[in-house]
Each structure stands twice: as structure tokens, then as C-alpha cells.
Amino acid sequence: NFTRWLAAHFGRTGVRVNAMAPGFFLTDQNRFLLTDEQTGALTARGHQIISQTPMGRFGEVEDLTGTLLFLLSDLSAFMTGAIVPVDGGFTAFGRV
């Protein structure tokens, strides 16, 4: 994967390369697949995703902030090549 390749390539230069892997977030691009346009209720696909997400909801933009700040800070100074899921537990539990 490109993140890990870049991390290995730049590791000795002091450049850290990490990535966030967001789970399901409602966006203009996917909202029509996951919610009914008229009622706002979840579609069958939306229900399927939520039922396999331990936190029981879609992500919100604010859910990315903590991980982003951590990766940008010196708290992650010895991390490179990491891919951090921000998905409410979906990758630990679910398969759609």
C-alpha cells in the first residue's frame, strides 16, 4: 500500500507518513444510497451498515478531528506507515 511504501521510503529523513481510513460518513456523494431522500429514514443498505457498526451510527466530520490532531502532533512521533481506521468499529466487526 502506498502509505506504507512512502513511510519506508521517507523514514530515515524524518518525514512520517500515516493515513486515516474513514468509515461510513454521510456525504452529498452517498447520502442517497444510505438514506431515503424524502423521509430521511435509512435505506436497506444504510440499516445494513449501521447494524454492523458497533457504535451504531455514521461518522461525523468532527469524529476525524482527534485522530488528525494526534497524527499531526509529536504524540505520534514514533509512528509511520500506520493506517488508522476512524469507523465506529466497522472494520473490527462488520462486513457489508
RODO-2510 file (C-alpha; in nm, 4 decimals, decimal comma):
residues 96
     n   res          X          Y          Z
     1     n     0,0000     0,0000     0,0000
     2     f     0,1144     0,3500    -0,0848
     3     t     0,1106     0,4820     0,2738
     4     r     0,3462     0,2090     0,3907
     5     w     0,5686     0,2426     0,0856
     6     l     0,6045     0,6177     0,1436
     7     a     0,6723     0,5583     0,5140
     8     a     0,9535     0,3160     0,4294
     9     h     1,0916     0,5478     0,1614
    10     f     1,0974     0,8609     0,3781
    11     g     1,1517     0,7035     0,7206
    12     r     1,5170     0,7975     0,7605
    13     t     1,4533     1,1547     0,6501
    14     g     1,2312     1,2290     0,9484
    15     v     0,9181     1,2530     0,7378
    16     r     0,6336     1,0488     0,8842
    17     v     0,3615     0,9144     0,6584
    18     n     0,0380     0,7930     0,8140
    19     a    -0,3201     0,7762     0,6945
    20     m    -0,6705     0,7904     0,8305
    21     a    -0,9234     0,5436     0,6908
    22     p    -1,2686     0,6912     0,7496
    23     g    -1,5604     0,4531     0,7653
    24     f    -1,9110     0,5440     0,6592
    25     f    -1,9833     0,9168     0,6752
    26     l    -2,2981     1,0666     0,5231
    27     t    -2,1944     1,2970     0,2403
    28     d    -2,3621     1,4517    -0,0620
    29     q    -2,1995     1,1757    -0,2669
    30     n    -2,3504     0,8799    -0,0773
    31     r    -2,6495     1,0162     0,1162
    32     f    -2,8983     0,8931    -0,1466
    33     l    -2,7647     0,5376    -0,1080
    34     l    -2,7914     0,5323     0,2703
    35     t    -3,0992     0,7435     0,3452
    36     d    -3,4350     0,7973     0,1776
    37     e    -3,4416     1,1421     0,0149
    38     q    -3,7998     1,2149     0,1133
    39     t    -3,8204     1,0742     0,4655
    40     g    -3,4579     1,0790     0,5786
    41     a    -3,5007     0,7207     0,7030
    42     l    -3,2237     0,4695     0,6487
    43     t    -3,2353     0,2607     0,3326
    44     a    -3,1791    -0,1150     0,3479
    45     r    -2,8094    -0,0525     0,2786
    46     g    -2,7955     0,2145     0,5497
    47     h    -2,9519    -0,0275     0,8001
    48     q    -2,7066    -0,2992     0,6979
    49     i    -2,4074    -0,0719     0,7593
    50     i    -2,5351     0,0614     1,0918
    51     s    -2,6187    -0,2898     1,2136
    52     q    -2,2547    -0,3870     1,1568
    53     t    -2,1054    -0,0747     1,3135
    54     p    -2,0584    -0,1277     1,6892
    55     m    -2,1035     0,2436     1,7635
    56     g    -2,4404     0,2310     1,5846
    57     r    -2,4146     0,5434     1,3707
    58     f    -2,2469     0,7056     1,0735
    59     g    -1,9404     0,9168     1,1356
    60     e    -1,9454     1,2942     1,1532
    61     v    -1,6680     1,5249     1,0376
    62     e    -1,5849     1,6079     1,3998
    63     d    -1,5067     1,2392     1,4581
    64     l    -1,1959     1,2772     1,2418
    65     t    -1,0516     1,5684     1,4392
    66     g    -0,8949     1,3789     1,7301
    67     t    -0,7153     1,1301     1,5072
    68     l    -0,5952     1,4051     1,2764
    69     l    -0,4595     1,6149     1,5634
    70     f    -0,2885     1,3080     1,7111
    71     l    -0,1203     1,2215     1,3802
    72     l    -0,0066     1,5817     1,3344
    73     s     0,1339     1,6084     1,6858
    74     d     0,4526     1,4859     1,8488
    75     l     0,2385     1,2328     2,0367
    76     s     0,2728     1,0189     1,7236
    77     a     0,6431     1,0969     1,6727
    78     f     0,7412     0,7287     1,6503
    79     m     0,4572     0,6327     1,4153
    80     t     0,4973     0,5954     1,0433
    81     g     0,3240     0,3704     0,7953
    82     a     0,0120     0,3446     1,0118
    83     i    -0,3385     0,3410     0,8737
    84     v    -0,5821     0,4399     1,1464
    85     p    -0,9459     0,3411     1,0958
    86     v    -1,1992     0,6005     1,2101
    87     d    -1,5063     0,3923     1,1503
    88     g    -1,7008     0,3350     1,4702
    89     g    -1,5632    -0,0182     1,4913
    90     f    -1,6844    -0,1299     1,1480
    91     t    -1,3559    -0,2919     1,0434
    92     a    -1,3372    -0,4760     1,3752
    93     f    -1,6871    -0,6162     1,3375
    94     g    -1,8713    -0,5587     1,0143
    95     r    -1,8696    -0,6848     0,6633
    96     v    -2,1241    -0,5421     0,4227
***
